[in-house]
Amino acid sequence: MKKYILLITIISFSFFNCKAQQIVNINTHNTVPSDGKYFKDINNNFANFTGTWSSTNGNLTFKIMLVKAEQMPYPSPDNPKYYMDEIHGHFIMIQDIGTANETIVYESHKNFTGLTNKWEAQNIILAFTNDGVTLAGSITDNCVPDTYYRPLVGHLKIVINAGTNPTTASFSVERKGMSLQGQSTFTIPTDLTLTKE
């Protein structure tokens, strides 16, 4: 009998202490109060962007890999006030792709002490879309040589080109904020056309 009373007490405590979440369309973010809400990709607009995109120039191929991250806590995992879907991603530059001489020139995946999964290291690409056509957010160029040992962060914009098969998109990156003395330019391309693989 004590087991059942303890179980009922635990369930009741959990039920009354959890915060209810109201699921709303991510398109309403910044237009309604955020607390207690889950801003979800209800219209599945993120699907147009998730996957691998690439662009080849000469013997160099630049790739970005994008995934949907659901129900991410804001403003922090320790103190979430609301939740939101996001697009996360990484990039890689490959020389002589598909040949015996294939070489990784640089990549955003970085292993840090104590982390077993490269994806845990950083949100290199953090972006959102409301319409499934334009993706906007930030990209961190953690491969740039920098005398201040700080990666460059840029405004990222990817716009899907209408009527293309396979699907293509314009990719652009602009510097975010002021540059520091001695800081380099982006290592990653900042203006190109990507093709979805």
C-alpha positions, -999 to 999 in steps of 0.1 A, spaced: 0 0 0 29 24 8 43 19 -27 10 30 -43 7 61 -20 43 70 -29 37 65 -66 5 86 -65 23 114 -45 52 115 -71 28 116 -100 7 143 -84 38 164 -75 52 161 -111 18 170 -126 13 201 -106 48 214 -108 54 210 -145 49 241 -166 23 237 -193 34 246 -228 12 261 -254 23 250 -289 22 279 -313 34 285 -348 71 296 -350 58 324 -373 43 341 -343 76 345 -324 83 381 -315 46 389 -321 31 374 -289 43 370 -253 68 341 -252 66 327 -217 52 292 -215 51 287 -252 67 262 -276 73 280 -310 71 250 -333 77 246 -370 41 236 -375 41 242 -413 72 221 -417 91 250 -434 124 238 -420 123 206 -442 132 227 -473 165 235 -458 175 204 -438 201 181 -455 234 186 -473 240 215 -496 272 219 -517 290 242 -542 321 233 -562 346 258 -576 375 242 -594 388 214 -572 373 228 -540 338 218 -527 321 237 -499 293 218 -480 269 228 -453 249 202 -434 217 214 -418 194 196 -392 163 206 -374 166 209 -336 133 207 -319 121 224 -287 153 242 -278 151 260 -244 153 298 -242 169 318 -228 190 289 -214 186 252 -206 189 259 -169 162 285 -169 138 279 -198 110 304 -202 99 291 -236 110 267 -263 116 270 -301 126 249 -331 159 259 -347 180 249 -376 216 239 -367 245 231 -390 281 227 -398 304 233 -428 333 216 -445 357 225 -474 370 195 -493 397 195 -520 395 169 -548 363 154 -536 357 119 -547 393 112 -558 422 94 -542 436 128 -533 405 139 -514 416 162 -485 397 182 -459 409 218 -461 389 229 -431 358 220 -412 337 235 -384 335 202 -364 358 207 -334 364 183 -306 368 198 -272 380 181 -241 352 162 -224 329 162 -255 324 130 -274 302 143 -301 315 170 -325 280 184 -329 280 192 -292 309 216 -296 291 247 -310 261 258 -329 281 269 -359 250 276 -379 219 287 -360 190 298 -382 152 300 -387 127 303 -415 91 314 -415 83 307 -451 104 278 -462 121 300 -488 144 323 -468 166 310 -440 183 336 -418 205 334 -388 242 333 -378 272 314 -389 304 311 -369 336 308 -389 357 289 -363 384 281 -390 396 317 -395 431 325 -384 428 353 -359 453 370 -337 426 374 -310 417 337 -311 381 346 -317 360 331 -345 342 354 -368 304 355 -366 284 365 -396 248 371 -406 238 341 -428 211 342 -454 201 313 -477 173 319 -502 159 290 -523 158 297 -560 123 291 -574 118 263 -600 152 247 -599 158 210 -602 178 200 -583 170 226 -557 195 255 -556 198 284 -532 218 316 -529 241 316 -499 255 349 -484 274 358 -453 280 394 -439 302 403 -410 283 408 -378 295 437 -356 327 456 -357 360 440 -368 388 439 -343 423 452 -352 443 423 -367 412 402 -373 411 383 -405 384 380 -431 361 350 -434 377 316 -444 344 304 -456 328 316 -489 305 345 -484 286 346 -517 278 315 -538 251 292 -551 244 260 -533 228 228 -546 208 205 -524 222 169 -525 
